[in-house]
Every structure is written in structure tokens, then in C-alpha cells.
């Protein structure tokens, strides 16, 4: 029901900033919660952040809390991940993903890869020391 395309990845020095974008197709975009995940070579894909359908609720992993900000513009069918104070351990391929529900209750699995139904192709982020 929705197609996702990431952009904005690149090479940045530690302490720098980068802004990732997720462009979505379809008029059903506003019906989906959208999250960001990342995967480094040889490691499992891990949760980064998610924003609710309205954009009024967000949830972050502890590793990026206070440094990254997720937001959305439903009129433009876009979700943005603003990344500040980047660290070498942030280096990974970053993926945009969508799911039909958003919740903060115990067991809602906002940070679980398998709980998301649609995925983009990924964009590389490299943070140098």
C-alpha cells in the first residue's frame, strides 16, 4: 500500500550532522507509522526511531535519544531523520519502514523489525573518526 525511498546518506565527520529523508508514494501514507532502522556490516538490523501517523508522537532508541529527531510532513509524503552529534558507531545503512499501528503500551513492538510491513532500499551513512 506504500512504497518508501530513502535519501540523504553520505560521509560525515564525528560530531557532524546529517539529514535523511524518506519519500513515500500513495495517498495512504498518513495511515502508517514510519520508523527508521539501521544495519552495520555483520550486525543485526536495529531500531532507531519511529513517528506516529499524525506526527505528534515519537519513540527513540536509547542510543540516539537526544541526538536524533524524527518528524513527518504528510502533505509532502515525507519523513525526516535529523541526525546530530554523529558518532562512528552510527555508521550503517539506514532504512525507512512503515507499519499500520502506533502504540506505546507494553508489547506493542515499535522497536521490532518484524513488526514493520514495508521497507525502503536503504541509504549509507558513514561517520569518520
Secondary structure, DSSP 8 states (H G I E B T S, - for coil): --EEEEE--EEEETT--EEEEEEEESTTGGGSEEEEEEE-TTS--EEEEEE-TTSS-EEE-TTTTTTEEEEEETTTTEEEEEE-S--GGG-EEEEEEEES----STT--TT-GGG--EE---EEEEEE-
